[in-house]
Amino acid sequence: MLDAAVFWDKTSAKYAQSPISDEKAYLTTLNKTRGYLSADDRILEVGCGTGSTALLLAENVREITATDVSGKMIEIGQGKAQAEGIKNVNFIQADVLDSSFNAEPYDAVLALNMLHLLEDVPAAVQTIKKRLKPGGLFISKTVCNLPLKWRIMKLILPLVQLIGKAPYVNFMSAQEWENIIESGGFKIMESGNYPKTAMSRYIVARKI
């Protein structure tokens, strides 16, 4: 299986050109996220991809640090920010477990559609907790409760990963994901699928 950074570097151009699979669901959770943020907030987004969400949220907060393991994804995000004239989003290549940059804690950490791609999710939650101010928000959207066709794909996934055509995938139920968050030192404030048939669980949790 390819290293995560190498895999996402190789797929970055295709990823950047791919349309949002469910735009209505994306806009719903984007607007929900806006409702939890304020103009003075400093935000960290882990696994930002090419920065689309960070750039859309930039006008709602003071600044955003957008990180991704893929340097190619970060380059694309920086290009988009420059083209759009957005100056309060700082793109940094970094793994979700990397806590070496900017020691000052954040008001909120976003992890949208990426935590299911990690091998050690509890460790990621602990790192995220350390990056937050007391009472700070952890906002995530994570693939859970896979439909039948995805469960079938799970059987062949190791072969596809072996030839470098798929990333690591961590299969969690929504309940398992909520348990990880709560045991990691957070109180869940909102949890739901939008729409109800969506594979991804949107959760807002407060550091306690």
C-alpha angles and dihedrals in degrees: 000000000000122000108263094242092050092047095050092043088057094049098038097100093049091043092053091054097045116106121235106271094220110018095177092055090045093052091046094056091039090057091044089054091050088056091061095049132077136203094256096050125121109211135196119201116193118200092017095168109197092346101253095138095042091052092049091051095044095093091055098057142040096248143339129211105205116196135183135168090232117082090197091056089050092051091053091048092050090051092051092049091050092048091050094044093238111154105171097070115088114196118208130175105232141137117245089248092053110107097166098102124078107355093202109104122243133235091229139005121208124203108175122181095336112085092081086063093064127093096210107040097166090055090051091051091052092050090049090051090054090053092057132086116238105286091015121151129250109199117188141168113195135176109249139154098033120212120241097269090054092048088054090049088054088069094058097034095096090059092049090048091050091063093044097252098118137036127234111283125200110207110212133164118230090250092052090050093049090049091053091051095048094044088049092065104271136121113219112231100175133011129172150118115253105229100018090238093056119117093222124081115215113210133179114193133176124221111245 
